[in-house]
Amino acid sequence: MSNEGQDRVWLITGCSTGFGRELVLAALAAGDRVMATARRPETLADLAELGKGRVSTAALDVTDPASVEAAVQATLAVFGRIDVLVNNAGSLVMGALEEVGMKRLREQYDVVFFGAAEVTSAVVPVLREQGHGTIVQMSSLGGLKTYPGYGAYNSAKWALEGYSEVLAAELAPLGIRVLIVEPGAFRTEFNRNKVTTPELSAYKESAGLTRQATAALLDSEENDPVKGVAAIMKALDSDNPPLRLLLGNDAVDGLREHHDALLAEVTEWEELSRSTAIS
Ligand code: NAD
């Protein structure tokens, strides 16, 4: 990175709770400067106070393009550049796809996929002009595998995964890195903040079971966001960072299990799959 040896300037979305808040604290502890953003920036007053001039705050709703542009401009006005963008803001709409319906499905995509894409689009020209920078996409294990009842969230995160993988390939030659973070279950406000949909009895044994399991997980998620953020900082500091960083035993085990099943199916049906060549 061309700013080696200097502090980094971060722009982070969704900083009022969870990973976003912990990222601000970790960046501060690393001696960096941060534009911390939230839909209600007054929730960030303690971070600004703690930062003593190294944390600035701005209103940023990822579903509002004008607020995204204003926050990017504010970051440049205050700190002069952006070294690390973290697309962290997120929400969970729970329910079987029929229960979710089109309106809530679009709302989920507006936050998880189009929100992250909106902020990325506003920041990429800045990073390209600088000739360096890193984009951190907070995805999920649920961006790599799926669960009944998580169809809206999973599919929006899968879209984010595809978008981010292409972005990484397009930006690497320009000196810009992309890190996709894949957390398992972490003890943040994420579960508490979820939007639940009216239940249909037809989905009791599929999405309904996931609803119960998710409710039971509240405040007993197995992973610590402070440790998650420490791992992200370590990966960012590495000379050879991964494209994807899984976080948590549940994430590693879940993805392994999913890929083993995927490969087993490819093998089982391989002969038929290979039977389509013209000659
Ligand atoms: P959280 O609910 O504590 O934090 C999410 C933040 O995003 C909140 O502060 C919320 O206000 C904000 N937000 C929601 N909609 C927004 C919008 N339109 N504009 C701006 N901000 C908005 O949960 P978290 O776990 O810290 O979530 C952070 C990221 O981690 C999310 O992208 C989430 O999908 C991802 N993630 C979390 C978990 C987990 O188990 N906690 C697992 C996998 C992935």
Residues whose N, C-alpha, C, O or C-beta is under 5 A from the ligand:
A	BS01	NAD	G14 C15 S16 T17 G18 F19 G20 R39 L60 D61 V62 T63 N88 A89 G90 S91 V111 M138 S139 S140 L141 P183 G184 A185 F186 T188 E189 F190 N193
